[in-house]
Amino acid sequence: MDPQRMTRQLMIPIRAALLGAVLSVVFTVAVGSPPARAYVLDSTQIFGHTAEAMGAIATLRCHQKLLIYPQTPDTPPTIFEETTIYVMPLRFRSDIVSTRIRRTHLVYAGRSLTVIDGRTVVGESPFDRYQGILRSRTRGQLMQSARQLGIDTDISSLGRIEQSVVFVIGADYPDESVSQLAIDKKTFFPVRLLLVVPGSRMEIYYRKWQPVQKSWFPYQITFHINGHLAREIRVTELEANPSVPADLMDLEALKASAAPSDSAPQRQNQEAVDTVQQAVEDFQKKFE
C-alpha cells in the first residue's frame, strides 16, 4: 500500500477523536457555565415584561395579617390585623388598629409619615419598603422604584432563587453584597428584594401570586434579617378599585391630626409599641 495513503487512513480516527474531544469541551462549557455568564435581557426589557405580567390596576385594598416573629424560635409570633391601600402608583397607606396599638403609615411619592398611638414617628422602617415594587405597574415606575431602593439598574444577570431561574437586577449572580431584585424568568413576577447595608441584610420574598381582576398580587410576603424570619404578611382578602376618600391618603391631613413625636401619646402601650418598632431599630439605623 502507498505510504501516503496509509498515513491518511491512520489520521482519520485521530482527527475524529480530536473533533469529539473539542465538541465535548464546548458542550461542557455551554451547559456548565454559571447562569450569570449567559446572555440576559437588560433591566429595561425585564421590567417591561414584569409590568405586563403584574398588570395595571388603579386601587387595591388589602386585608391582611401581620405576623411579627420573636428572636426565640419557641415563642409564637405576635399577630396584628392590618389594612393596606394602594393607589397606584404614588400613594400607599397601612393601618393597624387593635387594643394594644394604633399605627398608620402613609406614603406619597418619595415622602412618608408614620403615626403610632397619635404621635408622629421620625424615620421610615425598612419593613415598609416592600410596597414600592407592588405599586409600580409600568416599566418606568419599576425602574424608578428600584433605583430608590439603591439598586443599580445598569446591571442584570441570570441566577437561581429557591430552585427557580431568575433575572437578577442590580448584581452579577451570585454576588449578594449589594441590593438587588430577582424576577422569575418564567412568570416575570418579582421574587425577592434584597436590601444590603454594611453588616446587615434584609430579604423580602413575594410569594403566592394570585389574580385580582386583570392584575396580579402576592398573597404572602416574608421578611428575613440576616437569614432569620422576622415578619410575614398573609393577605386574607383583596378589594379591587374600592372607593377611597381623598383625605385618607392625604399626608398633610395625617400630619395635622398627630401630635409631635416628642409629646406624650394619646394612648400608649409601651409593650405593643416595642413589639412593632424595637425589632428593627438597629437595622433601621444602618439605613439612615
C-alpha positions as CSV (number, residue, x, y, z in Angstrom):
1,M,0.0,0.0,0.0
2,D,1.1,3.5,-0.8
3,P,2.8,5.0,2.4
4,Q,1.0,8.4,1.9
5,R,-2.4,6.7,1.6
6,M,-1.7,4.6,4.7
7,T,-0.8,7.7,6.6
8,R,-4.0,9.4,5.6
9,Q,-6.1,6.4,6.7
10,L,-4.4,6.4,10.1
11,M,-5.1,10.1,10.6
12,I,-8.9,9.7,10.1
13,P,-9.6,8.2,13.5
14,I,-7.2,10.6,15.2
15,R,-8.9,13.6,13.7
16,A,-12.3,12.2,14.6
17,A,-11.2,11.7,18.2
18,L,-9.8,15.2,18.4
19,L,-13.0,16.6,16.9
20,G,-15.1,14.7,19.5
21,A,-12.9,16.0,22.3
22,V,-13.3,19.6,21.2
23,L,-17.1,19.2,20.8
24,S,-17.3,17.7,24.3
25,V,-15.4,20.6,25.8
26,V,-17.6,23.1,24.0
27,F,-20.8,21.4,25.2
28,T,-19.5,21.2,28.8
29,V,-18.7,24.9,28.9
30,A,-22.0,25.8,27.3
31,V,-24.0,23.7,29.7
32,G,-21.9,24.1,32.8
33,S,-21.3,27.8,32.7
34,P,-22.7,29.8,35.7
35,P,-26.1,31.3,34.9
36,A,-24.7,34.9,35.3
37,R,-22.4,34.5,32.3
38,A,-25.3,33.6,29.9
39,Y,-26.9,36.3,27.8
40,V,-29.7,38.0,29.6
41,L,-32.2,40.8,29.0
42,D,-31.3,44.3,30.3
43,S,-33.3,45.8,33.1
44,T,-35.4,47.9,30.8
45,Q,-36.6,44.8,28.9
46,I,-37.1,42.8,32.1
47,F,-39.2,45.5,33.8
48,G,-41.3,45.8,30.6
49,H,-42.2,42.2,30.9
50,T,-42.8,42.5,34.6
51,A,-45.1,45.4,34.2
52,E,-47.1,43.4,31.6
53,A,-47.2,40.3,33.9
54,M,-48.3,42.2,37.0
55,G,-51.0,44.1,35.2
56,A,-52.5,47.5,35.7
57,I,-55.0,48.4,38.4
58,A,-56.0,51.7,39.8
59,T,-56.6,50.9,43.5
60,L,-56.3,48.0,45.9
61,R,-57.4,47.5,49.5
62,C,-55.8,44.5,51.2
63,H,-56.9,42.9,54.4
64,Q,-54.0,41.0,55.9
65,K,-52.4,39.5,58.9
66,L,-49.1,40.8,60.0
67,L,-47.0,38.3,61.9
68,I,-44.0,39.5,63.9
69,Y,-41.7,36.7,64.9
70,P,-39.6,36.9,68.0
71,Q,-35.9,36.1,68.1
72,T,-36.6,33.0,70.2
73,P,-37.8,30.2,67.9
74,D,-40.1,28.5,70.5
75,T,-42.1,31.7,71.1
76,P,-45.2,32.1,68.8
77,P,-45.4,35.3,66.6
78,T,-47.4,38.3,67.6
79,I,-50.3,38.8,65.1
80,F,-51.9,42.0,64.1
81,E,-54.8,42.7,61.7
82,E,-53.7,45.2,59.1
83,T,-55.4,47.0,56.3
84,T,-53.4,48.5,53.4
85,I,-54.5,50.7,50.5
86,Y,-52.6,51.0,47.2
87,V,-53.4,54.0,45.0
88,M,-51.2,53.4,42.0
89,P,-48.5,54.5,41.6
90,L,-47.8,57.2,44.2
91,R,-49.8,56.5,47.3
92,F,-49.9,53.8,49.9
93,R,-51.4,53.5,53.4
94,S,-51.3,50.8,56.1
95,D,-53.3,50.8,59.3
96,I,-53.0,48.6,62.4
97,V,-55.8,49.2,64.9
98,S,-56.0,47.0,68.0
99,T,-56.5,47.2,71.7
100,R,-52.7,47.3,72.0
101,I,-51.6,49.8,69.4
102,R,-52.8,52.1,66.6
103,R,-50.3,52.6,63.8
104,T,-50.7,54.4,60.4
105,H,-48.0,54.5,57.8
106,L,-48.7,56.8,54.7
107,V,-46.6,57.2,51.6
108,Y,-47.0,59.8,48.9
109,A,-44.3,59.6,46.2
110,G,-41.0,60.0,47.9
111,R,-42.4,61.2,51.2
112,S,-43.7,59.1,54.1
113,L,-45.2,59.6,57.6
114,T,-45.8,57.1,60.5
115,V,-48.1,57.8,63.4
116,I,-48.2,55.5,66.4
117,D,-50.8,56.0,69.1
118,G,-51.5,59.5,68.0
119,R,-47.9,60.7,67.7
120,T,-45.6,61.0,64.8
121,V,-42.5,58.8,64.4
122,V,-39.4,60.0,62.7
123,G,-37.9,57.8,60.1
124,E,-39.2,55.0,57.9
125,S,-39.0,51.4,58.9
126,P,-37.2,49.2,56.3
127,F,-40.1,46.8,56.7
128,D,-42.3,49.3,55.0
129,R,-40.2,49.3,51.8
130,Y,-41.8,46.2,50.3
131,Q,-44.7,48.0,48.8
132,G,-42.9,50.3,46.4
133,I,-42.4,47.5,43.9
134,L,-46.0,46.4,44.2
135,R,-47.2,50.0,43.5
136,S,-45.1,50.1,40.3
137,R,-47.1,48.9,37.4
138,T,-45.2,50.3,34.4
139,R,-41.7,49.8,33.2
140,G,-40.7,53.4,34.1
141,Q,-42.2,53.1,37.6
142,L,-40.4,49.8,38.3
143,M,-37.1,51.4,37.2
144,Q,-37.7,54.4,39.4
145,S,-38.7,52.3,42.4
146,A,-35.6,50.0,42.0
147,R,-33.3,53.0,41.9
148,Q,-34.9,54.5,45.0
149,L,-34.1,51.2,46.8
150,G,-30.5,51.6,45.9
151,I,-30.5,49.0,43.1
152,D,-28.1,49.5,40.1
153,T,-30.4,49.1,37.1
154,D,-27.5,49.0,34.7
155,I,-26.6,45.5,35.9
156,S,-28.6,42.4,35.1
157,S,-27.7,38.7,35.3
158,L,-29.2,35.2,35.4
159,G,-29.4,33.3,38.6
160,R,-31.4,30.9,40.8
161,I,-33.6,31.5,43.8
162,E,-35.3,28.6,45.6
163,Q,-35.0,26.3,42.6
164,S,-36.4,28.9,40.2
165,V,-34.3,30.6,37.4
166,V,-34.5,34.3,37.9
167,F,-33.2,37.5,36.4
168,V,-31.2,39.4,38.9
169,I,-31.2,43.2,38.6
170,G,-28.5,45.1,40.4
171,A,-25.8,42.4,40.7
172,D,-23.8,39.8,38.9
173,Y,-25.1,36.5,40.3
174,P,-24.2,35.0,42.7
175,D,-22.9,38.3,44.2
176,E,-25.2,39.2,47.2
177,S,-23.1,42.0,48.6
178,V,-25.3,44.7,47.1
179,S,-29.0,45.5,46.9
180,Q,-30.9,43.7,44.1
181,L,-34.2,42.5,42.8
182,A,-34.9,39.0,41.5
183,I,-37.5,38.4,38.8
184,D,-38.8,35.0,37.9
185,K,-37.7,34.1,34.4
186,K,-40.9,32.3,33.5
187,T,-43.6,34.5,35.1
188,F,-41.7,37.8,35.3
189,F,-43.1,38.3,38.8
190,P,-40.8,39.8,41.5
191,V,-39.5,37.0,43.7
192,R,-37.0,38.6,46.1
193,L,-36.0,42.1,47.1
194,L,-32.6,42.1,48.8
195,L,-31.6,45.2,50.7
196,V,-28.0,45.3,51.9
197,V,-26.1,47.7,54.2
198,P,-22.8,47.0,55.9
199,G,-23.3,44.3,58.5
200,S,-26.9,43.6,57.8
201,R,-29.2,42.4,55.0
202,M,-33.0,42.1,54.6
203,E,-34.6,39.7,52.2
204,I,-38.2,40.3,51.2
205,Y,-39.8,37.4,49.4
206,Y,-43.0,37.9,47.3
207,R,-44.9,34.6,47.2
208,K,-48.3,33.1,46.2
209,W,-49.2,35.5,43.4
210,Q,-52.9,35.4,42.7
211,P,-55.0,37.2,40.1
212,V,-57.2,40.2,41.0
213,Q,-59.2,41.4,38.1
214,K,-56.7,41.9,35.3
215,S,-53.7,42.2,37.6
216,W,-51.7,40.0,40.0
217,F,-50.7,40.4,43.6
218,P,-48.7,38.3,46.1
219,Y,-50.8,36.8,49.0
220,Q,-47.7,36.1,51.1
221,I,-44.7,38.3,51.8
222,T,-41.9,37.3,54.2
223,F,-39.1,39.3,55.7
224,H,-35.8,37.9,56.7
225,I,-33.0,39.7,58.5
226,N,-29.6,38.1,58.2
227,G,-31.2,34.8,57.3
228,H,-33.8,34.8,60.2
229,L,-37.5,35.1,59.6
230,A,-38.6,38.4,61.2
231,R,-42.1,39.2,59.7
232,E,-44.7,37.8,57.5
233,I,-47.7,39.2,55.7
234,R,-50.6,37.0,54.8
235,V,-53.3,38.5,52.6
236,T,-56.8,37.4,53.6
237,E,-58.9,39.5,51.2
238,L,-58.4,41.8,48.3
239,E,-60.8,44.6,47.1
240,A,-60.2,45.8,43.6
241,N,-60.8,49.5,42.9
242,P,-62.6,50.4,46.1
243,S,-63.8,53.9,46.8
244,V,-61.1,55.7,48.8
245,P,-61.8,59.2,50.4
246,A,-59.1,61.7,49.3
247,D,-58.3,62.8,52.9
248,L,-57.5,59.2,53.8
249,M,-54.4,59.4,51.5
250,D,-53.5,63.0,52.4
251,L,-50.1,63.2,54.0
252,E,-50.6,66.7,55.4
253,A,-54.0,65.8,56.9
254,L,-52.5,62.8,58.7
255,K,-49.6,65.0,59.9
256,A,-52.0,67.7,61.3
257,S,-54.0,65.0,63.2
258,A,-51.0,63.8,65.1
259,A,-49.0,65.2,68.0
260,P,-45.3,65.9,67.6
261,S,-43.0,63.0,68.2
262,D,-41.6,64.5,71.4
263,S,-45.1,64.9,73.1
264,A,-46.9,62.3,75.1
265,P,-49.0,59.9,73.1
266,Q,-52.8,60.0,73.3
267,R,-52.8,56.3,74.3
268,Q,-49.6,54.4,74.9
269,N,-49.0,50.7,75.4
270,Q,-45.2,50.6,75.5
271,E,-45.1,46.8,75.1
272,A,-47.0,47.0,71.9
273,V,-45.0,49.9,70.6
274,D,-41.8,48.0,71.3
275,T,-43.2,44.9,69.5
276,V,-43.8,46.9,66.3
277,Q,-40.7,49.1,66.5
278,Q,-37.9,47.6,68.6
279,A,-37.2,44.7,66.3
280,V,-35.9,47.0,63.5
281,E,-34.2,49.8,65.4
282,D,-30.6,48.5,64.9
283,F,-31.3,47.6,61.3
284,Q,-33.0,50.9,60.6
285,K,-30.1,52.9,61.9
286,K,-27.9,51.3,59.3
287,F,-30.2,52.6,56.5
288,E,-30.3,56.2,57.7
